[in-house]
Amino acid sequence: MCLWKKKPDKLTQECWNIDYSFILWLHEHLTKYVEDASKVVDLEYHKIDYKGNTYTQLEIINKILEITTKLKDEDAYYWNEDTGKQVNEMLDLFKTAYFYLWW
């Protein structure tokens, strides 16, 4: 019997597949962050260099949301080479914006 079926709390359910759960978590939380933070701070103030281009914090977040939306829609808990590239891009983008995600 699966552990998450024996103990159906939310954290245990998420831990059966942390990688996919993180994609869902990140998508949900960045969506909420943009909604709430944009009322308080200018999400276009910080400029972030990424792969030879300069983006605003909001542009980086939107790129992450594009990727997480695609991964969610594809049920990306089944990995393949393309999925791996998308996840690496998502994590690289997240690293660039990480220190700006507060208000």
C-alpha positions as CSV (number, residue, x, y, z in Angstrom):
1,M,0.0,0.0,0.0
2,C,1.3,3.5,-0.9
3,L,2.3,5.7,2.1
4,W,0.2,8.6,0.9
5,K,-2.9,6.3,0.9
6,K,-2.2,5.2,4.4
7,K,-1.6,8.8,5.7
8,P,-3.6,11.2,3.4
9,D,-2.2,14.5,4.7
10,K,-1.3,17.2,2.2
11,L,2.5,17.1,2.8
12,T,2.7,13.4,2.4
13,Q,0.7,13.5,-0.8
14,E,3.0,16.2,-2.2
15,C,6.1,14.2,-1.2
16,W,5.3,11.2,-3.4
17,N,6.7,13.2,-6.3
18,I,8.4,16.3,-5.0
19,D,9.7,17.3,-8.5
20,Y,6.3,17.6,-10.0
21,S,4.8,19.0,-6.8
22,F,7.4,21.7,-6.9
23,I,6.3,22.7,-10.5
24,L,2.7,23.0,-9.3
25,W,3.8,24.8,-6.1
26,L,6.0,27.3,-8.0
27,H,3.3,28.0,-10.6
28,E,0.6,28.6,-7.9
29,H,2.8,30.8,-5.7
30,L,4.3,32.9,-8.5
31,T,0.9,33.5,-9.9
32,K,-0.2,34.8,-6.5
33,Y,3.0,36.7,-6.0
34,V,2.5,38.7,-9.2
35,E,-1.1,39.4,-8.3
36,D,-0.2,40.7,-4.8
37,A,3.3,42.1,-5.1
38,S,2.4,44.2,-8.2
39,K,0.1,46.2,-5.9
40,V,3.0,47.1,-3.6
41,V,6.2,47.1,-5.7
42,D,7.3,47.7,-9.3
43,L,8.1,44.3,-10.7
44,E,9.8,45.9,-13.6
45,Y,12.3,47.8,-11.5
46,H,14.9,45.0,-11.1
47,K,16.9,44.2,-14.2
48,I,18.2,40.7,-14.5
49,D,20.8,39.5,-17.0
50,Y,20.0,36.0,-18.4
51,K,21.7,34.3,-21.3
52,G,23.0,37.6,-22.8
53,N,19.7,39.5,-22.5
54,T,18.3,41.8,-19.8
55,Y,14.9,41.1,-18.4
56,T,12.7,42.7,-15.7
57,Q,11.7,40.6,-12.7
58,L,8.2,40.4,-14.1
59,E,9.5,39.1,-17.5
60,I,11.5,36.4,-15.7
61,I,8.5,35.4,-13.6
62,N,6.3,35.3,-16.8
63,K,8.8,33.0,-18.5
64,I,8.7,30.7,-15.5
65,L,4.9,30.7,-15.5
66,E,5.0,29.9,-19.2
67,I,7.2,26.9,-18.6
68,T,5.2,25.7,-15.5
69,T,1.9,26.0,-17.4
70,K,3.3,23.9,-20.2
71,L,4.7,21.3,-17.7
72,K,1.4,21.2,-15.8
73,D,-0.6,20.8,-19.0
74,E,1.7,18.0,-20.1
75,D,1.5,16.2,-16.7
76,A,5.3,16.4,-16.6
77,Y,5.7,13.8,-13.9
78,Y,6.6,11.5,-16.8
79,W,10.1,12.7,-17.7
80,N,11.7,12.8,-21.1
81,E,14.6,14.8,-22.6
82,D,12.4,17.8,-23.5
83,T,10.8,17.9,-20.1
84,G,14.3,17.9,-18.5
85,K,15.3,20.9,-20.7
86,Q,12.2,22.8,-19.7
87,V,12.7,22.0,-16.0
88,N,16.4,23.1,-16.2
89,E,15.3,26.4,-17.9
90,M,12.6,26.9,-15.2
91,L,15.2,26.4,-12.4
92,D,17.8,28.6,-14.1
93,L,15.2,31.4,-14.4
94,F,14.1,30.9,-10.8
95,K,17.7,31.2,-9.6
96,T,18.0,34.6,-11.3
97,A,14.9,36.0,-9.7
98,Y,15.2,34.3,-6.3
99,F,16.6,37.2,-4.3
100,Y,13.9,39.7,-5.6
101,L,10.9,37.6,-4.7
102,W,9.7,39.6,-1.6
103,W,7.9,42.8,-0.9
